[in-house]
């Protein structure tokens, strides 16, 4: 069988056998020499039945991700091409499941991993999201890839700190970096309201917002349909109010959630919502971005995937700045690839991980996806104007982990302890209660205040 | 028939039933037991942890003022509000349509199909479609249904639909509220016992989908009422209203019971419609237990907490179903 299928790779007149029990009349098949057949059966692993079908001499590479549309899919395909060129004997299987931020993929993957079935590698937000997979039980360290591909020299120090799990190992190789703390604005509306520069502090922000309001313009475009938009905005406010060290400390127990600055951040958030479009609870982040594109609202806080929406809509009259108070800080999230403990083709997976960390792959992937390289040595000329500014910031800024996007805290803290009080707060505006709930969440996560 | 033969038949019938009994035992009851076991454990990360923690996970849901407890109370409130209005509107509209169709109108089959069609659509599709229609837009820049209202000059009818964060509840300052407070029922005058206006949008979508089905049930019921009874009532001088009030409605009681049970258990477990249409909503105004269970289990990896929510949901559905089962088993026994 393997002989026939291998023959099929070079000569399509040979049949490709997909089902071991089925050979049809009229198929041209290749009978191996006895020595070959003996060798094949001896090396054959009944636990890896797909090898029977000669997926390539070296088997398959199953890549799990939630990249299924637009730029992200194009980027992934570029990586597949590179991999195929370097490993022609491996068949790549794209095991992607659609769904923004991996909501569908993660649930499915976790069920599979718990059941003992694993892809060879899968997409993972870098940082504490790895705890979803209980390292090192379901995923295993990839330190040797870091060593062989010399990745420690390629990534910024702050990123390495973020990637290193508390047991001192790396569990994923990052391919890209997104920035969460970006304030986008519509230049035409700014000009109309007589505003000349983007606000740098929250006081300036609200002064700007008042000017816009006076000019009859909705100051802030906000989405809230999926809840995460609100949590995302509040996260950037925390970053801007507490600074890099203060914000980092929130997730390590060094900064108390009882801090007066958290109270300030809650008050700022409350005020921020009052400047937003009235229907914010009905809109997704992309619809909120569309308000800015269509000139219906002037400012929007969103991660730099919004830049992809601008490009897709051929909208160029926008400006950007770090969210108020967060100049010099890069609130980062990163997609990485991890290695499951039960990966069927470990060698293929490791080759993939090394590729994911390489300059060649990152330079192909990121311009398509609309993110920047995790490496610091990519050629900026390949990227658009916004991304170029992000690249220069990435090299010098303090890097802090995004909580909403899986980097800063364990899943239970990030998607319940932190997020539920923020959703409640956005509707009640009860600062004291929200802060108490956030304190309780930190305590539940193991950081009593 | 010889006794030997009869024994053999009994053996065969048991053998035939055995596979489904085993399958039910494993895939329904064993898993319920497993969920119950998990709900008493401390499994709150991806790593299975079966340390016994007693009723801690249930305490989280029911006791205190933690965010989990608040959210779960809101879930129950939303579920009750949704179920009540959904059942009521389906029964009224379904019965109304059935009565109209029962007048032997021309093209009855066409109308029947039109009213039944929505049922063939999945809740996901319904949810997405109604989400598009009920997305409000801004007051001066409406979208969806709100555009229609504006164009028709009915601007006052514009609503914020499922984004409305308003909770209607008895104010403690009102007359009734004061009375409740004075007799120690003050807890009824909180938002935990209110009705979130956003739920109405869900009710509209679910009603659109299932009132046709209710109509079909009632229509079958109406057709089974013998004409002689109606004629006799009319002969006795009963008005049309009295015929329905005293003859037909009582005879339709079993149909109404079936409707309540079938729609009731759908609405208690409602999940897909919420996911595709509203999500948890502003301040959890449209969150329901099933949605919370899914989020808790798979997003936050709090498996034990999720199992606890699942069990509460099971108990709630059982409260609805078990009396019905007892009733129908007893009815069958009488036959």
HADDOCK unambig.tbl for C-alpha pairs under 7 A between the chains (distance, minus, plus):
assign (segid A and resid 107 and name CA) (segid B and resid 298 and name CA) 5.43 0.50 0.50
assign (segid A and resid 132 and name CA) (segid B and resid 45 and name CA) 6.62 0.50 0.50
assign (segid A and resid 132 and name CA) (segid B and resid 46 and name CA) 5.20 0.50 0.50
assign (segid A and resid 132 and name CA) (segid B and resid 301 and name CA) 6.84 0.50 0.50
assign (segid A and resid 133 and name CA) (segid B and resid 46 and name CA) 5.62 0.50 0.50
assign (segid A and resid 134 and name CA) (segid B and resid 46 and name CA) 5.42 0.50 0.50
assign (segid A and resid 134 and name CA) (segid B and resid 47 and name CA) 5.50 0.50 0.50
assign (segid A and resid 225 and name CA) (segid B and resid 279 and name CA) 6.76 0.50 0.50
assign (segid A and resid 225 and name CA) (segid B and resid 281 and name CA) 6.87 0.50 0.50
assign (segid A and resid 226 and name CA) (segid B and resid 279 and name CA) 6.44 0.50 0.50
assign (segid A and resid 278 and name CA) (segid B and resid 138 and name CA) 6.20 0.50 0.50
assign (segid A and resid 279 and name CA) (segid B and resid 136 and name CA) 6.56 0.50 0.50
assign (segid A and resid 279 and name CA) (segid B and resid 137 and name CA) 5.70 0.50 0.50
assign (segid A and resid 279 and name CA) (segid B and resid 138 and name CA) 6.16 0.50 0.50
assign (segid A and resid 279 and name CA) (segid B and resid 163 and name CA) 6.86 0.50 0.50
assign (segid A and resid 281 and name CA) (segid B and resid 163 and name CA) 5.24 0.50 0.50
assign (segid A and resid 281 and name CA) (segid B and resid 281 and name CA) 6.97 0.50 0.50
assign (segid A and resid 281 and name CA) (segid B and resid 282 and name CA) 6.13 0.50 0.50
assign (segid A and resid 282 and name CA) (segid B and resid 135 and name CA) 6.08 0.50 0.50
assign (segid A and resid 282 and name CA) (segid B and resid 163 and name CA) 5.70 0.50 0.50
assign (segid A and resid 411 and name CA) (segid B and resid 299 and name CA) 6.81 0.50 0.50
assign (segid A and resid 411 and name CA) (segid B and resid 300 and name CA) 4.92 0.50 0.50
assign (segid A and resid 411 and name CA) (segid B and resid 301 and name CA) 6.59 0.50 0.50
assign (segid A and resid 412 and name CA) (segid B and resid 300 and name CA) 4.04 0.50 0.50
assign (segid A and resid 412 and name CA) (segid B and resid 301 and name CA) 6.08 0.50 0.50
assign (segid A and resid 412 and name CA) (segid B and resid 302 and name CA) 6.48 0.50 0.50
assign (segid A and resid 415 and name CA) (segid B and resid 299 and name CA) 6.31 0.50 0.50
assign (segid A and resid 415 and name CA) (segid B and resid 300 and name CA) 5.30 0.50 0.50
assign (segid A and resid 416 and name CA) (segid B and resid 300 and name CA) 6.09 0.50 0.50
assign (segid A and resid 420 and name CA) (segid B and resid 67 and name CA) 6.85 0.50 0.50
assign (segid A and resid 421 and name CA) (segid B and resid 67 and name CA) 6.31 0.50 0.50
assign (segid A and resid 423 and name CA) (segid B and resid 283 and name CA) 5.61 0.50 0.50
assign (segid A and resid 424 and name CA) (segid B and resid 283 and name CA) 4.43 0.50 0.50
assign (segid A and resid 424 and name CA) (segid B and resid 284 and name CA) 6.97 0.50 0.50
assign (segid A and resid 426 and name CA) (segid B and resid 283 and name CA) 6.81 0.50 0.50
assign (segid A and resid 427 and name CA) (segid B and resid 165 and name CA) 6.86 0.50 0.50
assign (segid A and resid 427 and name CA) (segid B and resid 282 and name CA) 6.02 0.50 0.50
assign (segid A and resid 427 and name CA) (segid B and resid 283 and name CA) 4.95 0.50 0.50
assign (segid A and resid 437 and name CA) (segid B and resid 66 and name CA) 6.61 0.50 0.50
assign (segid A and resid 437 and name CA) (segid B and resid 67 and name CA) 6.28 0.50 0.50
